[in-house]
Amino acid sequence: MSLYAMLKPKGPSGFGYGSTADDVVRELDLSGRSILITGCNSGIGAEAMRAFAARGATVFGAARTLAKAQEACAAVRGTAVALECELSEPSSVRACVASLTARDVSLSAIVCNAGIMALPKLTVKHGYELQFLTNHIGHFLLVTGLLPKLAPEGRVVVVSSDAHRAAKGGIQFDNLDGQKGYSGWNAYGQSKLANILFAKQLAKRFEGTARVANALHPGVIATNLDRHMNPLVGVAYAVAKPIALKTIPQGAATEVWAAVHPDAARISGEYLSDCNVAQPRRLANDPGLAERLWSKSEEIVASL
């Protein structure tokens, strides 16, 4: 545990910066619940899946390839079902939706955990910058396709990042392919801002029901998500790790709390951090921007 984790007090939820996924689920019985999580094969996704399954949930673990998902699910003690879901490939996402739709399952939570970060060079796929396509559009297609399978009290949890604050100009609707200028960090921040706006707009559409949707910042964690970053960042991480960085179990805590803890069932349309409600940048709370992004996302999905 880092020095910062030891010193920072817990929040109103009773959990905080130093809490782990196991801390969150320790008193819970998740038997009878079915949970879908993307990016199950590494990092906080693998840890969240382990924590869910350990308390009795049936976990549908999705990864970019079936082989990766199978390997990850085989390592879990409990019930874990492997699914292929390459978020940057609409046909793969739709196949994942079809597979779950064909099953007799009611999803108590959909955890949008997978993502790519800070690609050093512009990569365009299906006409869109790859981070926006993967981190936002892929999850938008997955979640909206699975809403008929979401339980009446189901939860949608979207892993965002405090890096959403780095998105200059917010959502660049006239530059979603990156051709008018590209920065890896700015594009990543844009995709993470889109994650928050998506969760907030989904929560608005859930009003009047028991369903909830929230976005979250997992914390700064040294995982393979940073594999595209400058090597000098790795040195900084090594220096910072004993002082401030979260461990993977700590990084997984907030998404696990949002997906299964009873207290989180009463929270919707929020941005979470350290298992408590936090405040994103002002632009992330703009309902007009959230509605515009939703409409644009529907347009994109229909074209893919």
MOURMO-V344414 format. One record per residue. N is the residue number from 1. SS is DSSP state (A for helix, B for strand, O for the rest). PSI is psi in degrees with one decimal (none if undefined). Layout:
# MOURMO-V344414
n: <N N>
ss: <SS SS>
psi: <PSI PSI>
This chain:
# MOURMO-V344414
n: <1 2 3 4 5 6 7 8 9 10 11 12 13 14 15 16 17 18 19 20 21 22 23 24 25 26 27 28 29 30 31 32 33 34 35 36 37 38 39 40 41 42 43 44 45 46 47 48 49 50 51 52 53 54 55 56 57 58 59 60 61 62 63 64 65 66 67 68 69 70 71 72 73 74 75 76 77 78 79 80 81 82 83 84 85 86 87 88 89 90 91 92 93 94 95 96 97 98 99 100 101 102 103 104 105 106 107 108 109 110 111 112 113 114 115 116 117 118 119 120 121 122 123 124 125 126 127 128 129 130 131 132 133 134 135 136 137 138 139 140 141 142 143 144 145 146 147 148 149 150 151 152 153 154 155 156 157 158 159 160 161 162 163 164 165 166 167 168 169 170 171 172 173 174 175 176 177 178 179 180 181 182 183 184 185 186 187 188 189 190 191 192 193 194 195 196 197 198 199 200 201 202 203 204 205 206 207 208 209 210 211 212 213 214 215 216 217 218 219 220 221 222 223 224 225 226 227 228 229 230 231 232 233 234 235 236 237 238 239 240 241 242 243 244 245 246 247 248 249 250 251 252 253 254 255 256 257 258 259 260 261 262 263 264 265 266 267 268 269 270 271 272 273 274 275 276 277 278 279 280 281 282 283 284 285 286 287 288 289 290 291 292 293 294 295 296 297 298 299 300 301 302 303 304>
ss: <O O A A A A A O O O O O O O O O O O O O A A A A A O O O O O O O O B B B B B O O O O A A A A A A A A A A A A O O O B B B B B B O O A A A A A A A A A O O O O B B B B B B O O O O O A A A A A A A A A A A A O O O O O B B B B B B O O O O O O O O O O O B B O O B B A A A A A A A A A A A A A A A A A A A A B B B B B B B B B B B O A A A A A O O O O O O A A A O O O O O O O O A A A A A A A A A A A A A A A A A A A A A A A O O O O O B B B B B B O O O B O O A A A O O O O A A A A A A A A A A O O O O O B O A A A A A A A A A A A A A O A A A A A O O O O B B B O O B B B O O O A A A A O A A A A A A A A A A A A A A A A A O>
psi: <135.9 160.8 -41.0 -40.9 -35.4 -31.5 -28.4 128.7 158.7 160.3 -172.5 -26.1 -14.6 -3.5 167.9 -157.4 -39.8 -1.9 147.8 169.4 -39.9 -35.3 -42.3 -39.9 -1.1 -38.7 9.1 146.1 111.9 14.2 135.6 -9.2 145.0 129.3 131.9 132.5 133.3 156.7 42.5 -9.4 -5.3 167.5 -141.1 -22.8 -44.5 -40.1 -41.5 -44.0 -43.4 -44.6 -41.6 -50.7 -35.7 -26.3 12.0 -1.6 151.4 119.9 128.5 107.1 117.7 139.0 173.9 -32.9 155.0 -37.5 -43.2 -40.2 -41.9 -42.5 -42.8 -43.3 -33.5 -24.2 -5.2 136.3 108.8 -161.9 115.0 127.2 126.1 138.2 145.5 132.6 92.8 104.2 -22.4 0.3 103.0 -36.7 -35.5 -42.2 -44.1 -34.1 -37.4 -43.9 -44.7 -39.7 -43.7 -34.1 -33.7 -12.7 152.3 77.9 142.7 116.3 120.7 -21.0 144.5 117.9 109.5 85.7 -32.2 155.7 164.4 155.0 133.6 51.7 128.0 -27.5 146.5 126.3 124.2 133.2 133.2 26.5 5.8 148.4 136.8 -35.1 -41.4 -42.8 -45.8 -55.1 -35.0 -62.0 -42.0 -44.8 -34.7 -46.5 -41.6 -51.6 -47.9 -32.7 -26.5 3.3 -34.9 -19.9 -4.0 131.4 156.9 -30.0 23.4 161.2 142.8 125.0 121.8 118.1 111.9 -143.6 153.2 -10.7 -10.1 -20.5 -16.4 -3.0 99.1 127.1 3.6 -130.7 117.9 82.5 -25.1 7.7 38.8 -9.3 -2.4 5.2 -19.6 10.8 134.9 134.5 129.4 -43.5 -38.5 -40.5 -39.0 -45.8 -39.0 -43.5 -35.3 -33.6 -40.7 -36.9 -44.2 -46.4 -38.2 -48.3 -40.2 -40.6 -36.1 -41.4 -38.7 -39.4 -19.3 -7.8 136.0 -1.9 178.2 1.6 149.1 157.4 133.3 154.5 165.4 158.8 117.7 -18.4 173.5 116.1 139.5 96.0 -177.8 1.3 -23.7 17.2 -19.5 0.5 163.0 135.7 -28.3 -27.8 -34.8 -37.4 -43.6 -40.1 -43.6 -37.6 -41.1 -23.3 -50.4 -10.5 -47.5 -24.4 146.3 151.5 166.9 -44.6 -36.1 -38.9 -29.3 -13.4 -44.0 -40.6 -34.1 -44.4 -46.1 -32.2 -30.7 -17.2 137.8 -37.8 -32.4 -14.5 -16.5 4.6 131.2 145.4 24.4 168.4 123.4 151.3 138.0 38.3 29.6 162.9 134.1 179.3 123.3 -176.6 157.0 -39.3 -28.2 -14.6 11.2 107.2 -32.2 -39.9 -39.6 -41.2 -40.7 -42.0 -40.7 -47.5 -42.9 -38.9 -40.8 -40.9 -43.6 -47.0 -39.6 -25.5 -13.9 none>
